[in-house]
């Protein structure tokens, strides 16, 4: 190898080394920016992994907090396709616009919800069901048609009429001050326990229940541990009339 060839080879090697160093430095800077990247959603304030621009989540990312989200971001807000999941099991998958559910999506209510297993698939506008949508129950019943500002505005089906009558009868028995009501609590797969209380206030589809008997096991509804005397605001559908009071 001549002297000129040796010099040329050294120059090429130096160029490759400098390019590799620049790549590693840029990659490290990206990782640092990513670790400091922020999102606006107050439920997503723990750990973020993904694209970043000017200190805000941008492009595809994953983030955790009291809820979790995986999908697209723009300027720190959920924007585009994404999936958001809440601790109780509720899950939304679909379109977001500047942190709002907007476009087309599917919302499934989780196991801890009063509407457990029910699902809505269809249009959204400003975080509310809007446009054409289909609502489904776990037993196979469904209603399809127009929605406006979170309310179904189409003609009721026979199933919907029957459910409305059943709900009215249920509410008449449960949603009244002084009613003795019970709620079944699942323990594991096949074991159930019963919580018993008295209705002290009624507000639309929600009731305030004073817990008289918290059951044999410790139970939590929302973030509250149930004890005797606890006042709990809950959905009407979660409670049923107590057939017979528990023997002392």
N, C-alpha and C positions, 0 to 999 in steps of 0.2 A: 504494500500500500504506500503510495507516495505521500509526501507531506501535505499537498493540497487536498488529497482525498481524506486524510486524517482530520484536517481542519473542517472540511465539509461535513464529515460524519459527526464530529463533535457539536457542530452548530445545530444539526438536525436533532441530535439527542437533547441539547439544551432547550430547543423549541418545544419538544414533546414534554419535557419535565415542567417547563413554565406553564404549558397548557393544562397539564394535570393539576398543578398547584392552583391555578385559577379556577378550575372546575370544583376542586375540593373546597376552596374558600367560598365560592358562590353557593355550593350545596349547604355548607355550614351556616351561611347567612340566611338561607331560605328556612332552614330548620329553626333558627333563632326567631325569625319573623313569625313562623307558624306557631311557635310556643307562646308568643305574645298576642296572637290574633284574637280578636274579640267578635262577639255576636250580640245582637240587640235583645233577643228573646230572654226575658228574666228567668225562664224555666231551663235555660241552657247555658249555665254559667260556670261549668266545672272544667272539662277537658275537651280541647278541640284539636282535630287532626285534619289537615287538608290545605287547600289553596288559600293564599293570603294576598291582600293588596292594600297598601297604605294602613296596615294595622287592623284591617277588618277581613272577615271570612269572605272568600271570593272563589267561585267555581264550585267544584265538588268537595264536600267535607263531611266529617262525622263529629258530633259533639254530644256531651253528656251534661246532665245537671239533675234537677228533680224529674226531668223527662229526658228522652233521647231523640236525636234526629240524625238521619242520614240522607243526604241529597245535595241539591244545588243552593248556592248562596250568591247574593249580590250586595256588595257594600255592607256586609254584616247581617243581612236579613235573609230569611228563607225565601228563595225566589227560583221558580222552576219546578222540576219534579223532585219529590222527596217523601220520606216516611217519618212520621213523628209518633212516638209511643209514650204513654203515661204509666206511672207505677201501678195503677189499678188494672192495667191490661187494655185500656182504650187505645185504639190505633187508627191513625189517618194516613192514607196513602194516596197521593195525587198531586194536584197543582197548587203552588203557592205563589202569591204576588205580594212582595214587600211584607213578609211575615203573616199575611192573611191566607186562609184557605179560600182560593178563588180559581175558578175554572172547572175542572172535573176531578172528582175524587171519591174515595170510599172510606167511610167511617164505621168501625166496628166497636161496639161497647164491650168492655172487658168483664171478667168474672166478678169483680168487686162492685160493678155498677148495678143500679136498679134495673137497667135495661140490658143486662148481661145476655150476650149472644145475638142481639139485634144488630141490623146492619142497614146503612144507607149508601146507595151508589148513585151518583148523578152530579148535577150542577151545584156550584157554590159561588157566592158573591159576598165579599166583605165578611168572611167567616161564618156565613149563614147558608143553609140549604136554599138554593134558588135556581129556578129553571126546571127541566125535566129530571125526575129522580125516581128511584125504586127503593122502597123500604121493605125489609124482610124480617120475619120473626123466626126463631129457631124451629118452630113447628111446621114451617113451610108456607105459612100465610104471607101474602105480600100485597102491597099497594103500589101502583105506578101511575105517575102523572105529574102535573105541574106543582111546583113549590114556590112560595114567595116569603122572604124574610123568615125562614125557618119553619114555616107552616105549610102543610099540604092543602092546596086550594082546589084539587080536582074533585070529581064526584066520588062519594064513598062507596066502597065495594060492600057486598053482603057480609064479608068477613069483618070489615071495619065497623059496620053497624053493630054486629054481634059483639065485637070487642068493646065498642063504646058502651053498650048496655051492661056488659059484664063489669067494666070499670066503674060505671055509675053505681051499680049495686055494691061493689067493693068499697068505693069511696063513702057511700052512705053508711056503711057499717064501721069503717075505720076512721074517716076524717070528721070526727065530732068530739068535742071536748068532753072528757070523762070516760071515753071508750077504753076498755081494757084490750090491749093489743099484744100480739106475740110476733117474734121474728125468729125463724130457724137459722141457725149458724152451722156451717159445715166444719167438721173437724176431720182432717185427713180425707180419705176417699169415700167412706161409707158411713161415718159416724156423724150424728147431728146432735146439737144442743139447742135449747130454747131460751130466748131472752123475753122477759115479760115486762110490760110497762103500762102507763096510763097517759092518754093524750091530754096535753094541757093547752095546746093552741093549734089552730089550723090556718094555713096561708096558701090558698090555691091547691097545688098538687104536693105540698109539703106539710108535714105535721111536726110538732114538738112533742116528744115522748119523755116522760119522767120514768127512768128505769126503776122498777120495783123489785125485780129478780134478775140479776145479771147472768144467771145460768150456773152450771156446775164448773165450767172452765172459764179462763180469762179470755175475753173477747175484745176486739178493737174494731170500731167502725170509723172510717176516715182516719184521723190521727188520735182518736180518743179511746182510752181504755174504759170499758163499761163497768161502773160500780153502782151500788144502790144509791138512788138519788140523783144520778147523772141526768142532765137535761140534754136531749139529743134531737137536733133538727134533721129530718130525714124524709125521703120520698114516701108518698102514700103507698105505692105499690110494694114496698119492701116489707110491709106489715100486714098481718091478717088478724081477724077477731080471734081472741082466745076462746076456745070451745069450753074448756073447764080450767079453773085456776089450779096451779100446781099445789099438791098436798104439802102441808108444812112438814 
